[in-house]
Amino acid sequence: MNPVFIQCGSYVDARGAMRFCNDFDMSMVRRFYTIANSSNQPVRGWIGHRKETKWFFPLKGVTEIVVEAMGDFNAEVQSGREAERFVLKAEEPKVLKVPSGNWFSIEQDGNAEVMVFSDCKVGEFENDNFRRSL
């Protein structure tokens, strides 16, 4: 599984606030997008990638990323596999790296938005977008 947090920081003065992540090496990033789940459907997932790595950075609110090793990625139920929960809060900036070979789901409070970075372009890894029901 091996998801890891990359510590970030913040700075506030009379001009306003700044959040930064100087230790996030973005040389592998090929694209990015944002996710803000609706209040009617606050959970998105399960999504799995054998080749693609994702990084998550909270923009607003609280986002919880649940990660589980893929194992048999065609199985609907991953019996015996441990899921890990990672909480991202905009006011406590950090980046969560979820390496390839993992399932993940994204749960957000009604105000949350998360930026997602990917190491591949859309369609680059053909047949590497797996889904299973929540």
N, C-alpha and C positions, 0 to 999 in steps of 0.2 A: 504494500500500500504506500507507505512512505510519504504522505503529504507533509509539508513543512511550512512553518510560518517564517516570513521575512519581516523583521522588525522595521517599522517606519517611525516617523516622529512628527511633531507638530510644533508650531511657533506662533505665539500670539503677542501682538503689540498694539499700539494706538492705531496703526493702519489697518489692522484686521488679523485674520488667521491664515496660516499656511500649513498644509500637510505635505509631507515628502517621504520618499522611500529611496534613499541614496544607495542602499545595498541591493536593490532589485536590478539585476542585469537583464536588460531588455533586448539584448542582441539576438535572442531566439524568437522574439515576438514577430509575427507576420500580419496580425490583424487584432482588432479589439472591437467590443460592442458592450452595451449596457443591458442589464435586466432589471425590471421593476415588476414583480408579480402583482397581479390584481388582488384586491381584498377578497374577492369571491373565490379565487384559486391561489392561495398564498404559497403553495408548494409546487415545484416544477421538478420533474425527474421521473424515474431513474434514467440517467443518460450515461453511456459508457463509451470509452475510446481505447482501443488497443495501441494506437500510435500517437494520438494527439495529447499534448500536455496543456493544462489550463492554469491560469493564475487569476485570483479573485481579489479585488480591492474595493472596500466599501465606500460608497459615495454619500449615502444617506441612510439613517436608521440602523437596524440590526438585521443581518443576514446570517442564517445558519446553513453551513454546507455539511452534508452527511456524506461520508466517503466509505466505500466498501471495495475490497479487492475483487476483480472480475471473476477469477476462477473460470468456471464454465459459463462463458458469457451468453450462451443460448438458454441457460436455465432461468425460468421465471422466478423461482425461489432459491436463494443462495443459502441453503441450510448449513449451519455451522460456521458461517463467516461472521466476523465481528465488524460492525460498523463503527466508525469514529465520527464524532460531532465536533465541528469547529465553528466558533462564533466570531463573526466579524462585526465590529461596531465602528461607525464613522468617526466617533469621538476618540477611538483608540486605534489609530491607523496601523494596519499591517497587511501584508499580502499573503494569501494562502496559495501555495503551489500544489496542484494535484497532478501528479505524473500520469503518464499513459498507463493503461492496465487497470483502471479503476472505474467503478460506477460512482456517480454522485447525484445528489438531489439538492435543491436550493429551496429553503423556506425563509420567508421574509415577513417582517411586521408590515403593517399597512402603509408605512412611510418609506420603506427601504428601496435602495437602488444600489446595485453592485456593478463595477466595471470588470469585464472578463477579457483577458488577454489569451491568445492562442498562438501556438507555434506552427500553425499551418493555415493556408488560405482555404476558402470554401471549395470543397470538391477535390482538394489536393490528395487526401488520403481516401480514395474511393472505398466504399463499403466499411468505413470505420466509425459509423454513427449508429450505436446500438441503443435500443429503448426497451424498458420493461415497465410494467405498471407499478404504481405506488402501492 
